[in-house]
Amino acid sequence: MSVDPNGHKSLSTKWIVAAIAVVLVVIAGIAIVGGRSDDDASTADGAGAQVTPGGGDSSGAAGGAPGEFQPVTAMGEALVPLEESVPAPGSDPAEGVAAPMLAGFDFAGSAVTVRPSGKPVLLVFLAHWCPHCNAEIPRLIEWRESGQMPDSLEVVGIATGSRDDQVNWPPSQWLVDKEWPWAVMADSKDQEAAFAMGVSGYPGLVLLAGDGTVLARRSGEASVSELNDWVGAAMLSA
């Protein structure tokens, strides 16, 4: 899966090589995914996203070394690709489905695991070169600082679709510069984390219930009020 800021989503299958060129086209606040590649860095923000200094994780995946790409293990069946940027409630076939558990690493090589923890988790898939992702990060931070973000909600950024020939490389420094305050998982070059969650556009948001089932998914930019309404409605319906 890779990004193709064309404003619509286009997901390559897990077996397509990530050498597919990424075409950037800005439409509707969405960076379309068209190949696969990625990265991220950060600190733990709760039980749902565990960060273990020194690498190594419960899946036994190799890791522990700093890098802009890290191995990712997805345990469970991949979610179907998201077809609409903002699906109507109940129209996304992934809703109510158990999401795969993700085991990987941050940029420093510390283990990061996304698994059911009894607390809702918002996964935010971001590409450093994506203009919509660059616009959305400040809104997410504003949402948190405004006090509107639910106290129980954990957030994990997943740096994906990373390319060393695009702006804001490397993603590890990009997230530092953007002052990303939450935990981060660096996706693999093949974008295995994004593929597992059915991400088809950036920024891609996947909201999981405390039991690991999907509450809602969306892609593209959202205002603070839109984020608040979207998350609030999904959590109330759980």
C-alpha positions as CSV (number, residue, x, y, z in Angstrom):
1,M,0.0,0.0,0.0
2,S,1.4,3.4,-0.8
3,V,0.2,6.9,-1.0
4,D,-0.9,8.7,-4.1
5,P,-2.3,12.0,-2.9
6,N,-4.9,11.9,-5.6
7,G,-7.8,12.6,-3.3
8,H,-9.1,9.0,-3.6
9,K,-8.1,5.7,-2.3
10,S,-6.3,3.0,-4.1
11,L,-5.0,0.1,-2.1
12,S,-2.5,-2.3,-3.6
13,T,-2.6,-5.9,-2.4
14,K,-0.2,-7.2,0.2
15,W,1.9,-8.9,-2.5
16,I,2.5,-6.0,-4.8
17,V,6.0,-4.7,-4.5
18,A,6.4,-1.3,-2.9
19,A,8.3,-0.1,-5.9
20,I,5.1,1.4,-7.3
21,A,5.6,5.1,-7.9
22,V,3.6,7.4,-5.6
23,V,1.7,10.1,-7.5
24,L,0.8,13.1,-5.5
25,V,-2.5,14.8,-6.2
26,V,-4.4,16.9,-3.7
27,I,-8.2,16.3,-3.6
28,A,-10.7,16.4,-0.8
29,G,-8.0,16.4,1.9
30,I,-7.0,12.8,1.3
31,A,-3.6,11.4,0.3
32,I,-4.4,8.2,-1.6
33,V,-2.5,5.1,-0.8
34,G,-1.0,3.3,-3.7
35,G,2.2,1.5,-2.8
36,R,3.6,0.5,0.6
37,S,6.3,2.0,2.8
38,D,6.4,3.9,6.2
39,D,7.8,5.2,9.5
40,D,7.3,6.9,13.0
41,A,8.7,7.6,16.5
42,S,7.5,8.4,20.0
43,T,6.6,7.5,23.6
44,A,4.0,5.3,25.3
45,D,0.6,6.8,26.0
46,G,-1.1,4.0,27.9
47,A,-1.8,0.3,28.3
48,G,-3.2,-0.1,24.8
49,A,0.0,1.0,23.2
50,Q,2.9,-0.5,25.1
51,V,6.4,0.8,24.5
52,T,9.2,-1.5,25.8
53,P,12.7,0.1,25.7
54,G,15.4,-2.0,24.1
55,G,13.4,-3.8,21.4
56,G,12.0,-7.2,21.2
57,D,8.2,-7.8,21.5
58,S,5.8,-10.6,22.4
59,S,5.6,-11.7,18.8
60,G,9.3,-12.5,18.6
61,A,9.8,-10.1,15.7
62,A,13.3,-8.9,15.1
63,G,14.0,-5.3,16.1
64,G,15.7,-3.2,18.6
65,A,17.8,-1.2,16.2
66,P,17.0,2.5,15.3
67,G,15.5,3.0,11.8
68,E,13.0,4.8,9.7
69,F,11.3,1.5,8.8
70,Q,10.7,-1.3,11.3
71,P,9.3,-4.8,11.0
72,V,5.6,-5.2,11.8
73,T,3.7,-8.3,12.8
74,A,0.0,-8.3,12.3
75,M,-1.8,-11.0,14.2
76,G,-5.3,-11.6,12.9
77,E,-7.2,-11.2,9.6
78,A,-6.6,-7.9,7.8
79,L,-9.5,-5.6,7.6
80,V,-11.2,-4.9,4.3
81,P,-9.9,-1.7,2.6
82,L,-11.9,1.4,3.4
83,E,-14.0,2.3,0.4
84,E,-15.3,5.8,1.4
85,S,-13.4,8.6,3.1
86,V,-16.1,9.1,5.7
87,P,-18.5,6.1,5.7
88,A,-22.0,6.6,7.1
89,P,-22.5,4.9,10.5
90,G,-23.0,1.2,9.9
91,S,-21.8,1.2,6.3
92,D,-18.2,0.2,6.8
93,P,-18.1,-3.6,6.8
94,A,-15.1,-3.5,9.2
95,E,-17.3,-2.0,12.0
96,G,-17.7,-4.5,14.8
97,V,-14.9,-6.7,13.4
98,A,-11.9,-7.7,15.6
99,A,-8.9,-5.7,14.3
100,P,-5.6,-7.5,14.0
101,M,-3.1,-6.9,16.8
102,L,0.0,-5.0,15.7
103,A,3.5,-5.7,17.1
104,G,6.3,-3.5,16.0
105,F,8.8,-0.8,17.0
106,D,9.2,2.9,17.2
107,F,12.1,4.7,15.4
108,A,14.4,4.1,18.3
109,G,13.8,0.3,18.2
110,S,11.6,0.1,21.3
111,A,8.8,-2.4,21.0
112,V,5.3,-1.0,20.5
113,T,2.2,-3.2,20.6
114,V,-1.4,-2.3,19.8
115,R,-3.7,-4.8,21.4
116,P,-7.0,-4.9,23.3
117,S,-6.5,-3.2,26.7
118,G,-10.0,-2.3,27.8
119,K,-9.5,1.3,26.6
120,P,-10.4,2.8,23.2
121,V,-7.5,3.5,20.9
122,L,-7.3,5.8,17.9
123,L,-4.7,4.7,15.3
124,V,-3.5,7.6,13.1
125,F,-1.7,6.6,9.9
126,L,0.5,9.4,8.7
127,A,2.9,10.0,5.8
128,H,5.6,12.7,6.2
129,W,5.2,14.0,2.6
130,C,1.3,14.1,2.8
131,P,0.0,17.7,3.0
132,H,-3.2,16.5,4.6
133,C,-1.2,14.7,7.3
134,N,0.8,17.9,7.9
135,A,-2.4,19.8,8.3
136,E,-4.1,17.3,10.5
137,I,-1.4,16.9,13.2
138,P,-1.9,20.4,14.6
139,R,-5.7,19.7,14.8
140,L,-5.2,16.5,16.7
141,I,-3.0,18.3,19.2
142,E,-5.5,21.2,19.4
143,W,-8.2,18.6,20.1
144,R,-6.2,17.2,22.9
145,E,-5.3,20.5,24.4
146,S,-8.8,21.8,24.2
147,G,-9.9,19.1,26.7
148,Q,-12.5,17.8,24.2
149,M,-10.6,14.5,23.6
150,P,-12.0,11.7,25.8
151,D,-9.7,11.1,28.7
152,S,-9.9,7.3,28.1
153,L,-8.9,7.6,24.5
154,E,-5.3,6.5,23.6
155,V,-3.7,7.7,20.4
156,V,-1.0,5.9,18.5
157,G,0.6,7.4,15.4
158,I,1.8,5.0,12.7
159,A,4.3,6.5,10.3
160,T,3.7,4.8,6.9
161,G,4.3,5.3,3.2
162,S,7.7,6.8,4.0
163,R,9.9,7.8,1.1
164,D,13.5,9.2,1.2
165,D,12.9,11.1,-2.1
166,Q,10.0,13.1,-0.6
167,V,9.7,16.2,1.6
168,N,10.1,16.0,5.4
169,W,12.4,13.0,5.3
170,P,13.2,11.4,7.7
171,P,9.8,10.8,9.3
172,S,11.4,10.4,12.7
173,Q,12.6,14.0,12.7
174,W,9.4,15.2,11.0
175,L,7.3,14.0,13.9
176,V,9.6,15.6,16.4
177,D,9.3,18.9,14.4
178,K,5.5,18.5,14.4
179,E,5.6,18.0,18.2
180,W,3.7,14.7,18.0
181,P,2.9,13.9,21.7
182,W,1.7,10.3,21.5
183,A,3.2,6.9,21.0
184,V,4.5,6.0,17.5
185,M,5.0,2.9,15.5
186,A,7.2,2.8,12.4
187,D,5.6,0.8,9.7
188,S,7.5,-1.5,7.5
189,K,8.6,-0.7,3.9
190,D,5.7,-2.9,2.7
191,Q,3.3,-0.9,4.9
192,E,2.1,-4.0,6.7
193,A,0.4,-2.1,9.6
194,A,-1.6,0.1,7.1
195,F,-2.5,-2.9,5.0
196,A,-3.7,-4.9,8.1
197,M,-6.1,-2.0,9.1
198,G,-7.4,-1.5,5.6
199,V,-6.0,2.0,5.2
200,S,-6.5,3.4,1.8
201,G,-5.9,7.2,2.3
202,Y,-3.9,9.5,4.5
203,P,-4.3,10.6,7.1
204,G,-6.1,7.3,7.9
205,L,-7.9,7.0,11.3
206,V,-9.0,3.7,12.8
207,L,-10.9,3.9,16.1
208,L,-10.8,0.7,18.1
209,A,-13.0,-0.3,21.1
210,G,-11.4,-1.5,24.3
211,D,-12.0,-5.1,23.2
212,G,-10.1,-4.5,20.0
213,T,-13.1,-4.4,17.6
214,V,-13.4,-1.6,15.1
215,L,-15.7,1.3,16.1
216,A,-15.1,3.5,13.0
217,R,-12.7,4.3,10.2
218,R,-12.2,7.4,8.1
219,S,-9.5,9.1,5.9
220,G,-8.7,12.7,5.0
221,E,-8.6,15.9,7.0
222,A,-11.0,16.7,9.8
223,S,-11.6,19.8,11.9
224,V,-11.4,19.6,15.7
225,S,-15.2,19.6,15.9
226,E,-15.5,16.9,13.2
227,L,-13.0,14.7,15.1
228,N,-14.9,15.3,18.4
229,D,-18.3,14.4,16.8
230,W,-16.9,11.4,14.9
231,V,-15.2,9.9,17.9
232,G,-18.0,10.7,20.3
233,A,-20.7,9.2,18.1
234,A,-18.6,6.0,17.5
235,M,-17.9,5.6,21.2
236,L,-21.5,6.1,22.2
237,S,-22.6,3.4,19.7
238,A,-20.3,0.9,21.2
